[in-house]
Amino acid sequence: MKVVKLITIALFSVVVVACSVSENSAGGRDNNNLDPVLKKSVKPLTCSNKWFTKIENQWMTGDGQGHGPDLGSSEWRSVIEFKLGIRGDPSVPPRNSELWCAYINKINKIDKINTTR
């Protein structure tokens, strides 16, 4: 019986560790290979609901009937990367960062979006 408990605990531990892998390690992205100018020029509040809406209006991620990823979610950001042709590019900052939004602005040439909340 003790062996079964030990095996169960070991398997549970493996599952917990495997599920806790961050997006950075899973995607192979880190901030080391980012544009140095971009790192220094990120303005706070780039990733606001207003900004997400502006990007969504340019790059529709849903089907027009309310079906699609939640605005600003990791899935939504992945779709935006796909539509811009940059998904999987190692120079793209991590999706869960302000740098990601600034990078999208830079490549999308919409740096003048009003990002106040």
N, C-alpha and C positions, 0 to 999 in steps of 0.2 A: 504494500500500500504506500509505503514511503517513497518507493521508486516512481510510482505513478504521480505522486504529488510533485516530486522533483522534476520529472519530465514536463508536467503541466506548467510549472513555474518557469522552467527554462524556455519552453515554447512561447509562453506569454511575453517573456522578456525580449525575445527575438522579434516578435510582432511589434511591440512597443517601440523598440529601437528602429526597426525598419520603417515604421509609419512616421517617425519624427524627423525624417530627412527633410532639410529645408529646400526651398526652391532654388537657392543659390547652388547648393551642391548637386541637386538633381539636374539643373540646367547647365551646369558648368560655368555659370556666370559669376563674376565678381567685379569689384570696382577697380581692379588693378589695370585692366586694359581699356579703360574708358578715356575718351577725349579729355585731356587735362583742362582745356578751356571750359568744357561743359561742367566738369566737377566744380569749378570755381564760380560759374555763372548761374547756378541753379537758384531761382528765386523761390522763396517760401510760398506755399499755397498754390503751386502750379496744379496739383492734382485736386481740384475742387469739383463739386457737382456741376458747376457752370462749365468748367473745362471739359469734363466727361461728356456733357450734353453737346457741346460744340463739336467735339470729335465725332460723336455718334451721328450728328447731323451730316457730317462729311463722309463718313465711312459706315453706313448702316450695317449693324451686326445681326439684326433680327430679320424676320420675314415680313415685316410691315403689319403684322397682325398681333403684335405683342409677344411673340415667341422669340426667345433669344437669351443670351447671357445677361446677367444683372449688370447694369451700368457700373463701370469701375472695377468689377471683379477680376480676378486673375484670368478666368475664362474669357471675359470681355477683352482684356488687354491682349491675350493670345490671338484672338480674332483680329484685332487691330493690327498686330504684328504681321499676321498672315496677309491681310489686305494690302499692307504697305510693302510686302515682299521681304520682310526682315526677320521672320520667325527663324530661330536657330542661329542667327548671326551672333557670334561671341562678343561683338562690340556693343550690343544692345544692353543697357543697364538692367538690373533685376526688376522684374515687373512690379514688385511691391515697394518701389522707391519713388521719391520725387524726381530723381535723375531720369527715371523712365519717361515720365511725362515731359520733362525738358527735352529729352532726346526725340520724342515724337514731335514736339513743337519744331525742333531744329530740322528734322528731315521732312516734315510736312509744311514747312515754311509758313507757320501760323503763329509766330512769336508774339504777335500783338494781341492775343486773346486776353480779355480782361479776366483776371483770375481772382478777383476779390470775392469773398464769400458773403 
